[in-house]
Amino acid sequence: MKIRKYQIDDTQQIMDLFYDTVHAINSQDYTKEQVDAWAPRKMDYEKWKKRLISRVTNVAEEDGVIAGFAELQSNGHLDCFYCRKEFIGRGVGGLLLKSVEATARKLRAPALFAEVSITARPFFERRGFQLVKEQEVVVRGVSMKNYVMSKPMLMAQQMRKR
């Protein structure tokens, strides 16, 4: 498994991974209507490509297959963070998060923060993220619950320097 930067040729595979993961994994905690709104079958390739380029997007890859991806904005916002369903439980998320944290430290982001699903909350809690608030979001007219979570970065940097 290697972690690398996003390349434009990855776009379709990332879109497919996103769709498949939301529909196969997140459907345990969300209704069909909610996952259909969250990850619709028809997605705009150009919009996704622009989005992935505009952020620091790291990709976990094994034998040419994208096992996961993570998008980080310069302010520490961890936007998308998804692992392919076949790779869940194999350490992909941990590797991706370490790469994101290293990037956040280089960017001097004071914290990482994300809006995480019901499904993903335990993963982030195990890795030091704390609940900021529970919220209802509306996606394509459909309401669903998620959580704002954060993890301080500067404190971790300062402790390592001591």
N, C-alpha and C positions, 0 to 999 in steps of 0.2 A: 504494500500500500504506500503510495506516495501522495504528498500534498503539493499542489502546484497552483499557479495563477490560472485564472480563467482565460480561455482562448475562444475567439468567435465561433470556431467550429464546434464548440461544446454546447451551444445554445439549445439546439433541439433536444439533445440528450438530457439537459438540465430541465427543460420544460416537461419532458416525459416523466422524469424522476419526480418532479414536483407533483404532477397530476396523480401518478401512481401511488405515491406515498400518502398524500392527503386522502385519497379514496380507499386505500387498503388499510392504513394504520390509524389515521385520525377519525375514520368512520366508527371506531370503537367508542368515541366520546362525543361525536357530533352526528346529527341526523343527515339523511341523504340530501335534503334540501340545503343544509348548511355546507356540506362538502362540495356540492355542485356549484354553489355560489362562490366558495373559496377557490376552487380549482375547476373552472369550467373546461369542458372538452375542447372548445375552440379558444385558443389563446393567440395573441398577436405576437408573431415571431420578432418583428422589428422592435416592438415595445420592450420585449424581454431582452433583446440584444442590447438596446440602449441602456436599460436598467443595469444589466450585468457589467457593462463597460464603465458605468458611472460610479460604481462602488469598487471597493477592494473585494474581489470575489475569489475565494480559494476553493479549489476542487480536490476532492479525495479520489484517487484513481487506482484501480487495480486491473492489470491486464487489459487496458483500453476501455474499461467500463467505469463510468463515473459512479462512485459509491455514495457520494454526498457532496454538498456544496454549502458555502456560507458567504453571505454578503455583509460587509462592514462598511459603514459610512464613517467619514473622518471625525465626527463628533462622538463616536463610540456606540452608535446605534447598530445593533446586530439585527439586520432586517430579515433576510431569509436564512434559515438554517435547517436543512433537510438531508436525511440519509435514505438511500434506496432501501426498500423494505427487506430485500434479501441480505442486507449488510447490517441491519439493526442488531445490536448486541455483540458486535465484533470489534468495537473500539474506534470505529470511524468517527463518531461524534466527538469523542475525547480528543482525537488527533486534530480534527477540524477546529475545535475550541482552543486548543493550545496554539494553533497557528494564528487564529484570530486574536488571541490575547497578546501574542508577540507583536502583531501588527499594531494593536491598540497602544501598546507601550511605546512603540516607535513614533506613533502619532501623538503621544502624550495625552491621550484621552483620559480624563479623570475617572471614568467608569465605563463599563459596558452596560447597555440596557437593551431590552427586547420586549416585544409583546409575544408571549408564548402561549401555545395551546394548552388545553387541559392535559392532553397526551404528553406534551413535552415538559411540563412543569417539574415532574420528579427528576428528570435528567439535569435540568438547570439547578435545582436545589442541591443535588448531590455534588455539584461543581462550584458551590459557593455563591450562587445567585440568591438574592433575597426578594421576597414579595414586596412590591411597592403598593400595588392595588389590583383588585379584581375589576374587570370592566366588561361592558357589553359593547361590541362593535357591530356596525352594520356594513355588510359586504354585498354589493349588488342587490340591495333591498332586503337582505336576510340578516337577522340579528343572531349573534353568537357570543359566547363568553370566552375571554382569554385573560391573561395576567400580564401586567407590567412588572418586570423583574429587573434587578440591577446587581452589578458586582463592582465594587470599587477597584480601580486599577492603581491609582497613585499610592495608596497605602501599601499595596503589595510591592510596588517598586521601591518605596522608601524602606520597607523592612528588609529587602534583599541587600540594600546598600550598607546596612549596619553590620 
